[in-house]
Amino acid sequence: MSYENSVSEHYTHGGLLGAIRDSIVKLGKTIDTITIDDLAPVDEFHIGGRRATDHLLDQVNFSADDHVLDVGCGLGGAARYISSKFNNQVTGIDITQEYIDVGIALCAWVELDKRVSLQHGSALSMPFEDETFDGAVMLHVGMNIDDKPGLFTEVFRVLRPGAYFCVYDIMQLSNEDLIYPVPWATQMSTSILATPHHYLQALKTAGFSSSKENIRRDFALEFFRNMHSRMQTAGGPPPLGLHTLMGESSALKVNNMIHNIEAGRIAPVEIIARKE
Ligand SMILES: C[S@@+](CC[C@H](N)C(=O)[O-])C[C@H]1O[C@@H](n2cnc3c(N)ncnc32)[C@H](O)[C@@H]1O
């Protein structure tokens, strides 16, 4: 099996659309009444969810005229949110076919299918012309991609001059081995973390100028503490959440990730890059 197929197999659920439909019934909603806010706990698959997306977006100024690319869009939650926030066109690309299929259905449910287009494909070789996009985001994707200079060179190619590229990835902060499984990988073979310094170097090699990294460790730990206390109060997870995506292994993967963050091995990190 190719490396990218192994990554995509890791994320494939097999019956995700049905699982989300079942969960929205428990929320007391239907596909006609569901909103992007209701979907955020399941379709924003990165630490801090919607709050983290907002924090990233607040650092750039997308407008209604900007066509934005979401690299490794997953179910397209961030893509739909960007489009609803800025009233603009957003395109997402992801190698997990099931995420794209489910994401397209979710776009239709919330009536964003005219403005948000999701496509199956690799971020390392995107089916887009040079200088197509006015901005790009990438949330929690680089952990599965070894060739970061190649990835950033490809993103640079499809961006217009002046475009911002907002990165929010889990990065490596020490040389200690991680505890697996984690949400992005069952084992080490598909987890290719890099330090913020490595990201900054790879972005520079691709031609970007970048802000200093912003390590979001404290935000992440606070987010998980709040999530834990909400679950304690409610006596379990909410109908829609990351457990809907990851199934039975969800608690183990999330707990391992928290341990890895607490131990100082990893943290989510923001970098805002620009194609001058
Ligand atoms: C943790 S999920 C994050 C999804 C989404 N960005 C979000 O925040 O909700 C990682 C995503 O990266 C995608 N991915 C990993 N390697 C990729 C590649 N080479 N090209 C495109 N997508 C990739 C996976 O399929 C998965 O959907």
The ligand as a MOL file (V3000), in Angstrom:
LIG
                    3D

  0  0  0     0  0            999 V3000
M  V30 BEGIN CTAB
M  V30 COUNTS 27 29 0 0 0
M  V30 BEGIN ATOM
M  V30 1 C -6.4610 15.7610 11.3920 0
M  V30 2 S -7.2550 15.8470 9.8460 0 CHG=1
M  V30 3 C -7.5670 17.5940 9.7190 0
M  V30 4 C -8.6520 17.8790 8.7110 0
M  V30 5 C -9.0370 19.3580 8.5720 0
M  V30 6 N -7.9170 20.1750 8.1620 0
M  V30 7 C -9.6200 19.8850 9.8500 0
M  V30 8 O -8.9210 20.6160 10.5530 0
M  V30 9 O -10.7670 19.5530 10.1510 0 CHG=-1
M  V30 10 C -5.8920 15.6350 8.6900 0
M  V30 11 C -6.3370 15.5980 7.2590 0
M  V30 12 O -5.2020 15.6840 6.3990 0
M  V30 13 C -5.4760 14.9090 5.2550 0
M  V30 14 N -4.2030 14.6430 4.5770 0
M  V30 15 C -3.1170 13.9980 5.0520 0
M  V30 16 N -2.1500 13.9400 4.1170 0
M  V30 17 C -2.6370 14.5820 3.0260 0
M  V30 18 C -2.1210 14.8680 1.7240 0
M  V30 19 N -0.9050 14.4590 1.3330 0
M  V30 20 N -2.8920 15.5500 0.8650 0
M  V30 21 C -4.1490 15.9540 1.2120 0
M  V30 22 N -4.6910 15.7010 2.4140 0
M  V30 23 C -3.9510 15.0320 3.3170 0
M  V30 24 C -6.1610 13.6770 5.8280 0
M  V30 25 O -6.8470 12.9550 4.8680 0
M  V30 26 C -7.0700 14.3170 6.8720 0
M  V30 27 O -8.3160 14.6430 6.3430 0
M  V30 END ATOM
M  V30 BEGIN BOND
M  V30 1 1 1 2
M  V30 2 1 2 3
M  V30 3 1 2 10
M  V30 4 1 3 4
M  V30 5 1 4 5
M  V30 6 1 5 6
M  V30 7 1 5 7
M  V30 8 2 7 8
M  V30 9 1 7 9
M  V30 10 1 10 11
M  V30 11 1 11 12
M  V30 12 1 11 26
M  V30 13 1 12 13
M  V30 14 1 13 14
M  V30 15 1 13 24
M  V30 16 1 14 15
M  V30 17 1 14 23
M  V30 18 2 15 16
M  V30 19 1 16 17
M  V30 20 1 17 18
M  V30 21 2 17 23
M  V30 22 1 18 19
M  V30 23 2 18 20
M  V30 24 1 20 21
M  V30 25 2 21 22
M  V30 26 1 22 23
M  V30 27 1 24 25
M  V30 28 1 24 26
M  V30 29 1 26 27
M  V30 END BOND
M  V30 END CTAB
M  END
